[in-house]
Amino acid sequence: ATCRDSAWTCVAILRSPLDRVVSSYQHAMVTKLGGRLGLPSDCPFRRYVAYVASRLAEGRANVHVGSQVEAYYGPPSATMRYLPVETIGLGGVVALNAVAPRARLDASNLTSSHYRYRRPRARRPDPDATADAPWSAFAEGFPPYEDFFRDPALRDHVLGCLFRADAVLYARACAQPWLRACAACARECDARVQKVRGVRSG
């Protein structure tokens, strides 16, 4: 109710569903969280996705793998703004603050640079086999996020079955006029939204 009150301006930060799943995998393996969750220490990404699917089905997904739509505050509006995290360093915060001065988001400690500018090592697993490679294969450097979704069936499963609503919300966030006014933000959003289109559900 608060976020529909004209006296308030609410801001929710979103992330592309594909990137979010890979990031949660990396987090689970680097922090050893995966072991505490019952995953093998050399767990490949595809097995991690199966784990995420089971947690979602059981209604026991944590903040790293749960649907962002569960915290849905309504469609984008004058009182409800959605900021894609990928636009934070591209002018998204400046654009937001220009149209929502009451919010005045301070993003000085927010960044997406930990993955957007990460350089993969010169030698890495075959991109087409990244989803099935053991975690130890990434010891010298993490591959580009898109390598994990070379298999269309896996991509369709993540976007069409597990996080379809998240993909729709992300696209709606990217269509907000105030965000489109930031040219760099619009380009980044378009590139990411393009990756979630044409997905088959089932």
VENLIN-V432892 format. One record per pair of residues at least 12 apart in sequence whose ideal C-beta (glycine too) atoms are under 7 Angstrom apart, sorted by the first residue. I is the first residue (numbers start at 1). GAP is how many residues later the second one is. Records with the same first field share a line. If there is no record, write none. Layout:
I = GAP + GAP
//
This chain:
3 = 70 + 71 + 76 + 77
4 = 70 + 75
5 = 74
6 = 73
8 = 71
9 = 70 + 72 + 91 + 93 + 94
10 = 63 + 69 + 70
11 = 70 + 72 + 85 + 92 + 94
12 = 59 + 61 + 70
13 = 70 + 72
14 = 54 + 68 + 70 + 71 + 155 + 156 + 159
15 = 70
16 = 70 + 154 + 176
17 = 141 + 142 + 146 + 149 + 150 + 153 + 179
18 = 127 + 131 + 140 + 141 + 177 + 178
19 = 96 + 126
21 = 28 + 31 + 137
22 = 123 + 126
23 = 92
24 = 40 + 41
25 = 20 + 23
26 = 116
27 = 37
28 = 20
29 = 14 + 106
39 = 12
42 = 92 + 93 + 94
43 = 92
44 = 87 + 88 + 89 + 90
45 = 86 + 103
46 = 85 + 86 + 108
49 = 105 + 109
52 = 13 + 110
53 = 109
56 = 106
67 = 96 + 98 + 99
68 = 98 + 101
69 = 96 + 97 + 100
72 = 97
75 = 97
76 = 96 + 97 + 100
81 = 15 + 19
82 = 91 + 94
83 = 13
84 = 86 + 89 + 90 + 105
85 = 27
86 = 26 + 102 + 106
87 = 92 + 95 + 98 + 101 + 102
88 = 19 + 22 + 23 + 24
89 = 22 + 23 + 24
90 = 92 + 94 + 95 + 98
91 = 91 + 93 + 94
92 = 87 + 90 + 93
93 = 12 + 14
95 = 83 + 84 + 86 + 87 + 90
96 = 82
99 = 79
115 = 30
118 = 24
120 = 21 + 22 + 23 + 24
121 = 19 + 20
124 = 17 + 19
125 = 12 + 18
127 = 20 + 23
128 = 22
130 = 13 + 17 + 18 + 20
131 = 17 + 19 + 20 + 23
156 = 43 + 44
159 = 37 + 40
160 = 39 + 40 + 41 + 42
161 = 40 + 41
164 = 37
167 = 29
170 = 23
171 = 22 + 25
174 = 15 + 19
//
